[in-house]
């Protein structure tokens, strides 16, 4: 009698886990269509994407090295290519905040 009770408990648990795992997976079509680098609903052209990434990564490098003016220039150029890039806007805002605090410190 105990074996049947255990079987009745295990089967629904396995079935529930299987259904849950199948429902939570993204389809490959929707996964391919989700691109974070879009401008106004249209994907960036390959050349623009490469230029954007080049500018963004160089701006990050210059920021880490402490060259904030050059990093600001690179981030601004990257925003001209992709004005909807939240990461670029965030980093540029941090530079503006840092520069404003630096100016206040010397006053």
Secondary structure, 3 states (H helix, E strand, C coil): CHHHHHHHHHHHHHHHHHHHHHHHCCCHHHHHHCCCCEECCEECCHHHHHHHHHHHHHHHHHHHHCCHHHHHHHHHHHHHHCCCCHHHHHHHHHHHHHHHHHHHHHC
